[in-house]
Amino acid sequence: MPDTDRRTFVAGAAALTAASASSAAAQEGKSAAGATTPAAASFPKPPFPVQRQPWPGLASKMTPRPDHGEQSYKGSGKLTGKKALITGGDSGIGRAAAIAYAREGADVAINYLPAEEPDAREVVALIEAEGRKAVAIPGDLRDERFCRRLVEQAAARLGGLDILINNAARQQTRPTIADISSQDFDDTMKTNVYAPFWLTKAALERMGPGAVIVNTSSEQAGDPSKDIVDYAMTRAAVLNFTKGMAKQLASRGIRVNAVAPGPFWTPLQVSGGATPEKQRTFGQSAPLGRPGQPAEIAALFVAAADPSLSFSTGQIFGASGGNGQPA
């Protein structure tokens, strides 16, 4: 076959192969729209049933029930021997992080509100099933004295403290600033900003080189929704706190990172954090067309504390379903 004919044949075959692959991908896309892995194809998509729970809400009563990685997360020893305290560890993103940390070899203390005890008991059982130590410490983070006791108890019962995850948050939707009472504002600020400040101060008295603080922020820090402006303010404050503390603690060998989620299916939404209209379409505006499941962000909390990523401090690890980073 002459060279010119051979080149024509090869080009035509390549074009046919590409067209076939494109067609197959398009067909697969129709059946798994918004999926980035085979498992993600089965994650729930809007519309969601409208449901209401009193604050702070229980994951165990949500429909559909969130996936925290109970069945899917596989560890590889990245955090072997570490001792971690996770606030809001009973459900949602905190629960996913607790499961992941235990499966990566860490002992874990979780904090939660007393009303969340049913969810917390499930997390304790999951941690212990991995042969790791589980410590459950209920209490209200709006109280500075409790925050200090929480760190003291966690460190004493775990035998030290290597990782602090400031994850617990309060979010309540309000149509306008006029609808945000001073008590509302105070409760949100104390839970989302004061508590990480108090907990970090207490934890640093017990942390040495190699320790890590991981803060949970949000895409709301850079793109605030109009009906949760007080919550969005706190998420921006957390990003700033993360970057400043990373610089302050670098000389001590302590790293500080943040994880910034986009829309995730957690009790925040069903316990006052979203209007019924937003609940029905929750996550639909993300390029992936759905909210994230807590299982899909757990590995970022592992990465943020992984000793092998020792040059990563002051970093923002994002998971927004395609919406980009807040800062």
N, C-alpha and C positions, 0 to 999 in steps of 0.2 A: 504493500500500500504506500503510495507517495506520501511524503511528509505533510503536504498541504491537506490531503484527504484525512490522514491520521489525526491531525490537529482539529479538523472539522468534526470528526467522529467523537474524539475525546471531549471537546467542548459541548457537543450536543448531549452526550451521555451525562456529563456533569450537570448540565441544566435540567435534564429530566430527573436526575436523582434529587437535586435541590428542590424542584417543584413537588416531588413526591413527599419529601421530608416536610416541606412547608405545609402541604395538605394534611399530613398526619398530625403535625403539631397543632394545626387549627382545629382538627377534630378532637384532639385530646383537650385543647383549651376549652372547648364547649362543655366538656364533661367535668372539668376541674378548674373552672374560672376562679381566679384569685388564689390558686394553690401555688405554693413555691416548693413543696415536697409532696410525695404521695400521701403522707399522713395529713398534711394540711388540707387536702381536698375534702376531707370529711368534717372539718371544723365548721361549726354553725355560722350561717350567714343571715343577715336581716331579710325579712322582718322578724322581730322577736315579740313574744307575748308580753304585754304590759303587766308588770308585777310591782308590788310595793311591799317593802319591809321597813320596820322601824330601824332607825340608826342604831348600831352600825351595820346591821345585816349579817346574814349567814350564807356562806357559799352552798352549804348543804341543802338550803331551801330554794335555790335559784333554778329557773327553768329557761334554757338548758343549764345543767350543772357545769361549772367551769372545769376545764382540764388543767390540772396543776402539774402534770407529769407523773402522777401516781403510778401509771403503768408503763410510761414511755422513757422516763429519764434513766440513762445508764451512766454511771460514774466511772472514772478512770484514775482515782487516787490523787487528783490535783490538790486537794486540801487535807490530805492525811495528817492527823494529829492536831489540826487547828481547832480553836474554840471560838464559837461565834455567837453573838447576840443579835437577834433579828426582831425589830418591832413590827407589829402588824403581821406576825408570823402564822396566824391561825388560818388565813384565807387569802385568796387573790395572789398578787405577785409575791408577797412575803412568804406565803405557804409554798409556792413553787421554789423560791430560793432555799427555804428550809429543807425541802425534800432533796434538792440538788446537792446542797452542802453535805447532808448526811451521806448521800451516795458517793460523794467525793472524799469521804473519810473524816469529816469534821463532827465534833460534838456541838450540839445546838441548843441554845436557850431562846425561847420565843416569848414575846410580850403581846398582850391582847387585852381588850376590855372584858370584864366579867361576863357580860352578855354573850360573848363569843366563845364561851367554854365548850359547847358541843363541837364546834369546828376545831378548837385547839386540841381536844382529846384525840381527834383523828390524826392530827399532825404528830403528836407525841408518839402514837402507835406506829406511824410510818417511819419516824426517826429510829425508834427502838428496833424496828424490824430489820434495820441495816446494821444492828449491833453497835450503834452509837448511843452516847448519853443524851437524853432529852431532858430539858429543864423548862417547866412552864411557870411563868410569873405574870399573873393578871394584875392590871392596875391602870390608872389613868395618867397618861403622859402630860396632861395639862398641869400637873402638880410637880413643881421643881423637886420637892423632897422625895417624892416617889421616884423620879428619874434617877436621883443619886442612889436610892436604895436598890433600884432595878439593876444598875451596873454593879453595885457591890455584891448583891446576891448572885447574879449571873457569874461573875468572876470567881466567887467563893465556891459555888456549886459545880462549876465546870473545871475549876483548878487553874484559872487564868483567863485571859481575854486577848485574842489575836485579831478578831474581826468584829466590827460594829456595823450593822446595816440599819440606817435610819430610814425606815420604809413607811411606817404608819402615817396615815393622812386622813384629814377630814375634808369632804367636799359636799356642799349643799347648793343646789341651784336656786338662784334668786333673779327675777326678771330685771330689776333695776337696782342701782345703788341705794335707793330709798328703801328697798325691801331688805337690805342687810342691816340687821340690828347691831348695836355695839356688842351685845353678847355673842351674836353669830361671829362677828369679826374677831373678837377676842378668842373664841373657841378654836377657830380655824388657825389663827396666828400661833396660838400656844401649842396646838397639836403639830402643825406643819413646820414651824420655824423655831419657836422657843425650845421645844423638846429636843430636836437635833442639836441645838446649841448646848443645852444642859447635859445631854447624854454624852456628847463629844468631850466636854470639859471633864466629866467624871471618868470616862473611858481612858483619856490620855494620862491620867494618874497611874494607870495600870498597864499601859501599852509600852512596848519597847521596839527597837528596830525590827523591821519586817512586818509590823502590824499594818492593818488596812482599815480605813473607814469608807463605806460605800453609802452614798445618799441616793434616794429615789427622787427624781425631779419629774418632768413631764414635757411633752411637746407644747403644753399650755404656756410654758415659760417664754416661748418666742412667738406664739400665735394664739393669744388668749380668746376664749369664747366669751360672748357678751354676757352670759348669764351665770358665770362662775368667776367673776373678776377677782374676788378675794382669794380664792383657791389659786388662780393663775399667778397672782402676785407672790404667793408663797413659793411656788415652783421656780420662779425666777430668782428669788432670794436664795433658794437651795443651790442653784447653779453657781451663783456668785460666791456663796459660802464654800462650796467645794473647791473652786479655783483658788480662793484666798488661802484656805487652810492647807492646800497642797503645797503652796509656796512656803507657808510658815513652818510646816512639819518636815520638809524635805531634808533639812540638816539633821533631823532625828531619825531618819530612815523609815518614816511612817508615810505611807501613801494614802491619798484621798481621791476617790473617783466618784462619778455619778452615773446612774442609769436613767435615761429619759424615755419613758414609754409614750406611745401614742394611745389610741383607743384600745383598752383591754377590758374583757368581760369579767368584772369582779363585783363584789357587793356594793362598791361605791355607787354604781349606777342605779341599783334597785332600792337603795336606802336614802334617797333624796338627792343624789348627785346628778340626776338627769330627769328632765320632764318626760311625761308619757310619750310625747311625740318623738323626742330624741331617742327614747328607749327602743321604740319600734324600728328605727332605722340606724341604730347605734353601729358605728364603724363603716357605714355605707360610703361615706365620703373619702375614705382612705383609698389610694389606688388599688389595693388588693380587694376592696369591696366588702370588707368584713372587719370585725374587731379581732385583735389578737387574743389568744388563749394564754393564761399565765405560763403554761408549759413552754411557750415559744420565746420566753424572755429569761428563763431561769439560767441558761448558759451564760448570759451576759453578766449576771451577778457573780458567777463563778470566775469568768474572765477578769472582772474588775478587781478580784481579790487573789487571783492566781499568782503564786510566788514567781513563776517563770516569766511573768510580764512585769518584771521589776523596774523597768524604765517608764512604765505607764502610770503617771500620777497627774491629777488635775484634768483627767480625760472624761469625756461624755460619751457613754456607750448608748447608742440609740436603737429603738425598735418601734417604728411608727407606721409600718405597713406601706411605706413609700412616700410619706409626707415630708421627709427631710429632718434635719437636726434643728433643735431649738436655738443653739448657739455654737 
